[in-house]
Amino acid sequence: MNRVEKLKVQIFADGADKAGMLEMYKKSFIKGLTTNPTLMKKAGIKDYEAFAKDILLEVKDKSISFEVFSDDLDEMEKQALKIATWGENVYVKIPVTNTKGIPTYPLIKKLSDKGVKVNVTAIMTLEQVRDVVLSLNQNVPSYVSVFAGRIADTGVDPVPLMSAAVQITSLNSKAEVIWASPRELLNVFQADEIGCQIITVTNDILKKLELVDYNLSLYSLDTVKMFYNDALAAGYKI
């Protein structure tokens, strides 16, 4: 685990299962938490505000992000201002556009200037990164969340883009880049290598941390045993 302990990138747990979130919150290497409406829906959350406030009863000393869900920019602002009152450690997730493709940069600027800590989400281009950074207040903490995993899903290597995003965001000392939607544990080390400040990681990937520096010959043997035992358990014959 030495390589994990040396990581400079902050690992944020991404999820909406209360038990899982609190389990991750208690781990010293988890520096913050994030969630979103899609994860909440999958977890069966019915009351958005009640769920958030329940989590915040225990998560008080680490950053946690909750997202607005209106598609109307005026209503989005009202939701953001309300969410921001839930706690000093709360960051408000604002999508980089609404569903009509209308950029939210003016809203981001307005909220940031009011002192709201925003987490601008669903970013996938360097143009978006640039325009978000230009909209953020230089004196208010903020996150620039770039969906590296989804970029990779299109067949594009996200590392050069993420590296450029880190450089652009460095123009604002209060802004930090999030490597969002990672697909594998390797992404944690890639994010660390390029100087990305944060990576959001789901529990299934976090569980793989115990494999870091695991002997590959032993891992090969473990895999062979898995295939053998599963075939035996299934009763396969030829």
C-alpha positions as CSV (number, residue, x, y, z in Angstrom):
1,M,0.0,0.0,0.0
2,N,3.1,2.3,0.0
3,R,2.3,3.6,-3.5
4,V,-1.2,4.5,-2.3
5,E,0.1,6.3,0.7
6,K,2.4,8.4,-1.5
7,L,-0.4,9.6,-3.8
8,K,-0.9,13.4,-3.9
9,V,-4.2,13.2,-5.7
10,Q,-7.1,13.4,-3.3
11,I,-9.5,10.4,-3.6
12,F,-13.2,11.3,-3.3
13,A,-15.7,8.4,-2.9
14,D,-18.6,8.6,-5.4
15,G,-21.9,7.0,-4.5
16,A,-25.4,7.3,-3.1
17,D,-25.7,4.3,-0.8
18,K,-25.7,5.7,2.7
19,A,-23.9,2.7,4.3
20,G,-21.3,2.7,1.6
21,M,-20.8,6.5,1.7
22,L,-20.3,6.5,5.5
23,E,-18.0,3.5,5.3
24,M,-15.8,5.4,2.8
25,Y,-16.1,8.6,4.8
26,K,-14.5,7.0,7.8
27,K,-11.4,5.9,5.8
28,S,-8.5,8.3,6.2
29,F,-7.4,8.2,2.5
30,I,-10.9,9.4,1.4
31,K,-10.8,13.2,1.4
32,G,-14.3,13.9,0.2
33,L,-17.5,12.5,-1.3
34,T,-19.7,13.2,-4.3
35,T,-23.0,12.0,-5.5
36,N,-25.5,12.8,-8.3
37,P,-29.2,12.3,-9.1
38,T,-28.5,9.2,-11.3
39,L,-26.7,7.5,-8.4
40,M,-29.5,8.5,-6.0
41,K,-32.2,7.1,-8.3
42,K,-30.3,3.8,-8.6
43,A,-30.0,3.7,-4.8
44,G,-33.8,4.2,-4.5
45,I,-33.6,7.6,-2.9
46,K,-37.1,9.2,-2.8
47,D,-36.5,12.4,-0.9
48,Y,-33.4,14.2,-2.2
49,E,-33.2,16.9,0.5
50,A,-33.9,14.5,3.4
51,F,-31.2,12.1,2.1
52,A,-28.6,14.9,1.8
53,K,-29.3,16.3,5.2
54,D,-29.2,12.9,6.8
55,I,-25.7,12.2,5.3
56,L,-24.6,15.7,6.5
57,L,-25.4,14.8,10.1
58,E,-22.3,12.6,10.0
59,V,-20.2,14.0,7.1
60,K,-19.2,17.4,8.5
61,D,-15.4,17.7,8.0
62,K,-15.0,16.5,4.4
63,S,-16.1,18.0,1.2
64,I,-19.3,16.6,-0.2
65,S,-21.1,17.6,-3.5
66,F,-24.8,17.6,-4.2
67,E,-26.2,18.5,-7.6
68,V,-29.0,20.7,-8.8
69,F,-31.5,19.0,-11.1
70,S,-33.7,21.8,-12.7
71,D,-33.2,22.4,-16.4
72,D,-34.3,26.1,-16.0
73,L,-31.3,28.3,-15.2
74,D,-33.3,30.6,-12.8
75,E,-34.6,27.6,-10.9
76,M,-31.2,26.0,-11.0
77,E,-29.9,29.1,-9.2
78,K,-32.6,28.9,-6.5
79,Q,-31.7,25.2,-6.0
80,A,-28.0,26.0,-5.8
81,L,-28.5,28.7,-3.2
82,K,-30.6,26.4,-1.1
83,I,-28.2,23.5,-1.3
84,A,-25.3,25.8,-0.4
85,T,-27.0,26.5,3.0
86,W,-26.9,22.8,4.0
87,G,-23.3,23.0,5.2
88,E,-19.9,24.7,5.0
89,N,-18.5,21.6,3.5
90,V,-21.1,21.4,0.7
91,Y,-20.2,22.0,-2.9
92,V,-23.0,22.5,-5.4
93,K,-22.8,20.6,-8.6
94,I,-23.8,22.7,-11.6
95,P,-23.9,21.0,-15.1
96,V,-21.8,22.8,-17.7
97,T,-25.0,23.2,-19.8
98,N,-28.6,22.4,-19.4
99,T,-30.4,19.7,-21.5
100,K,-30.9,22.2,-24.4
101,G,-27.1,22.8,-24.6
102,I,-27.3,26.3,-23.1
103,P,-24.1,27.0,-21.3
104,T,-24.3,27.7,-17.6
105,Y,-21.3,30.0,-17.4
106,P,-23.2,33.1,-16.4
107,L,-24.9,31.2,-13.6
108,I,-21.6,29.7,-12.5
109,K,-20.1,33.2,-12.3
110,K,-23.1,34.5,-10.4
111,L,-23.1,31.8,-7.9
112,S,-19.3,31.8,-7.5
113,D,-19.4,35.6,-7.0
114,K,-21.9,35.1,-4.2
115,G,-19.5,32.8,-2.4
116,V,-21.1,29.5,-3.4
117,K,-18.6,26.7,-3.7
118,V,-19.5,25.1,-7.1
119,N,-18.6,21.8,-8.6
120,V,-19.0,22.3,-12.3
121,T,-19.8,18.9,-13.8
122,A,-20.2,16.9,-17.1
123,I,-17.3,18.8,-18.7
124,M,-15.7,17.0,-21.6
125,T,-13.8,19.6,-23.7
126,L,-11.0,22.0,-23.1
127,E,-13.1,24.8,-24.4
128,Q,-15.6,24.1,-21.6
129,V,-12.7,23.9,-19.1
130,R,-11.5,27.3,-20.2
131,D,-14.9,29.0,-20.1
132,V,-15.7,27.5,-16.7
133,V,-12.4,28.7,-15.2
134,L,-13.0,32.2,-16.6
135,S,-16.4,32.2,-14.9
136,L,-15.1,31.2,-11.4
137,N,-14.4,33.7,-8.7
138,Q,-10.6,33.7,-7.9
139,N,-11.4,33.9,-4.1
140,V,-13.9,31.1,-3.8
141,P,-13.0,27.4,-3.7
142,S,-14.4,25.4,-6.7
143,Y,-14.1,22.1,-8.6
144,V,-13.8,21.7,-12.3
145,S,-15.1,18.1,-13.0
146,V,-13.9,16.6,-16.2
147,F,-15.4,13.3,-17.2
148,A,-12.2,11.5,-18.2
149,G,-13.9,8.1,-18.2
150,R,-16.6,9.1,-20.6
151,I,-14.0,10.7,-22.8
152,A,-12.1,7.4,-22.8
153,D,-15.4,5.6,-23.7
154,T,-15.2,7.4,-27.1
155,G,-11.8,5.9,-27.9
156,V,-9.9,9.1,-27.0
157,D,-7.0,8.9,-24.5
158,P,-8.1,11.3,-21.7
159,V,-4.6,11.8,-20.2
160,P,-3.4,14.6,-22.6
161,L,-6.7,16.4,-22.2
162,M,-6.7,16.0,-18.5
163,S,-3.2,17.3,-18.3
164,A,-4.2,20.4,-20.3
165,A,-7.2,20.9,-18.1
166,V,-5.0,21.0,-15.0
167,Q,-2.8,23.6,-16.7
168,I,-5.8,25.8,-17.7
169,T,-7.3,25.5,-14.2
170,S,-4.0,26.5,-12.6
171,L,-5.0,30.1,-13.6
172,N,-7.3,30.1,-10.6
173,S,-5.6,29.1,-7.4
174,K,-8.9,28.3,-5.7
175,A,-10.1,25.9,-8.4
176,E,-9.2,22.2,-8.4
177,V,-9.6,19.6,-11.3
178,I,-11.6,16.5,-10.7
179,W,-10.8,13.4,-12.8
180,A,-14.4,12.1,-13.0
181,S,-15.9,8.8,-14.0
182,P,-12.7,6.7,-13.8
183,R,-13.0,3.3,-15.4
184,E,-10.1,1.4,-13.6
185,L,-7.8,1.7,-10.7
186,L,-4.9,2.7,-13.0
187,N,-6.7,6.1,-13.5
188,V,-5.9,7.0,-9.9
189,F,-2.2,6.8,-10.7
190,Q,-2.6,8.5,-14.0
191,A,-4.4,11.4,-12.4
192,D,-1.7,11.6,-9.7
193,E,1.1,11.7,-12.4
194,I,-0.4,14.7,-14.2
195,G,-1.0,16.7,-11.1
196,C,-4.8,16.4,-11.1
197,Q,-5.9,17.4,-7.6
198,I,-8.9,15.1,-7.2
199,I,-10.3,11.8,-8.6
200,T,-13.8,10.5,-7.8
201,V,-13.9,6.8,-7.4
202,T,-16.8,4.4,-7.0
203,N,-16.7,1.7,-4.3
204,D,-16.1,-1.2,-6.8
205,I,-12.9,0.5,-7.9
206,L,-11.9,1.5,-4.4
207,K,-12.0,-2.2,-3.4
208,K,-9.2,-2.9,-5.8
209,L,-6.7,-0.7,-3.8
210,E,-5.7,-3.9,-2.0
211,L,-4.3,-5.2,-5.3
212,V,-1.8,-2.4,-5.7
213,D,1.7,-3.9,-6.0
214,Y,0.2,-7.4,-5.7
215,N,2.6,-10.0,-7.2
216,L,1.5,-10.6,-10.8
217,S,2.6,-14.3,-10.8
218,L,0.3,-14.9,-7.7
219,Y,-2.5,-12.9,-9.4
220,S,-2.1,-15.2,-12.5
221,L,-2.4,-18.2,-10.2
222,D,-5.4,-16.8,-8.4
223,T,-7.1,-16.3,-11.8
224,V,-6.4,-19.9,-12.9
225,K,-7.8,-21.1,-9.6
226,M,-10.9,-19.0,-10.1
227,F,-11.6,-20.5,-13.6
228,Y,-11.0,-24.0,-12.3
229,N,-13.2,-23.7,-9.2
230,D,-16.0,-22.0,-11.2
231,A,-16.0,-24.8,-13.8
232,L,-16.0,-27.4,-11.1
233,A,-18.8,-25.7,-9.2
234,A,-20.9,-25.5,-12.4
235,G,-20.4,-29.2,-13.1
236,Y,-19.1,-28.7,-16.6
237,K,-18.2,-31.8,-18.7
238,I,-16.8,-32.4,-22.2
